[in-house]
Amino acid sequence: MKALALGLLTGNGPLVPLLALVGAGAIVFMLGSRLARHADRIATQTGLGGLWIGSVLLAASTSLPEVLTDINAAVLDAPDIGVGDLLGSTLANMLILAALDIVFARRRILSQVAVGHTLLGLLGILLTAMAGVAIVTGGWGRVGHIGIETIAIAVAYLGGMRLLYGTVAVRGLSAERWRPEGWRADGLRGAAAGFSLATLGLAGVTPLLVLSAEALSLESGLSHAFVGTLLVGLTTSFPEMAATVSAVRLGALDLAVGNIFGSNAFNMLVLLVMDAAYVRGPLLSVVAGDHLLTVLLAITCLALGITAILSRTQRRPGPAILESGLIVATYVLGAWLLYRQRRP
């Protein structure tokens, strides 16, 4: 099936896969917008709040393309595309957040959200750094064919999310203790059903998105690490882009930022799933050292995002936004450096 699809998309230059990529991206963008609207309703109806719903429920759903892409990459013995996709998605997610912060400067997105998002950002930095150290050292050992490093990353993710849950005030987890204003059981059921349908639709259209990106890479002749980090990483971040844009337009800023930071942390958890699917040995012990550059870029962008949340609360809103501008500049610089180190 994959060979047939690639055969239809390749052989006539990059225009055909590019058009397929744009079409699939438009569908993904629409589904991501629906995810954000339903997630906002779930956050309101349950009282869990945008930070928690965005960082867990919405982040996991919009990360479906990464999960599906990277499992496929592991099975097909293309670990560099998968790891590059996860790290590249973190870069793309931060680029999305920075661009929205600049476009919607008057809303002061990063200075209006809960400070708890900094914990999510720090968790993302920790997990990304752990992956980087494992790549440099060649892994920390194995349990069967799975690397100890990816198990440690998963444990750190679960521990970090548990800490976040205990630190951030979550209002009324049961219907008996608290009912938010306007709460309706049918409203919650409708939001959950709509969210589930949008998630299923996203899972269905993702293969076309990924195949289009792979076909475009074949037609362009770029390396796996470069394509995985920039091309695939950007395309699999379309759901995050759609959901975040929709959340910002709804005024659900905590949902938007929680989705971005939550997706970044969740992407590192996917390394364990990918490692389990890659039966040839520990995943991070075989990937190219080129990914270390992406690790450093991702950590830099995450640190800038945290700085923006912590330091901008006293600033006047305006079009010149330092941290977001630096994130955009870091992404552009990283893309250029990755292009320069590409291999034929």
Summary of the structure (lengths in Angstrom):
residues: 344
radius of gyration: 19.5
end to end distance: 27.0
largest distance: 61.9
contacts: 1307
relative contact order: 0.23
helix: 78%
strand: 1%
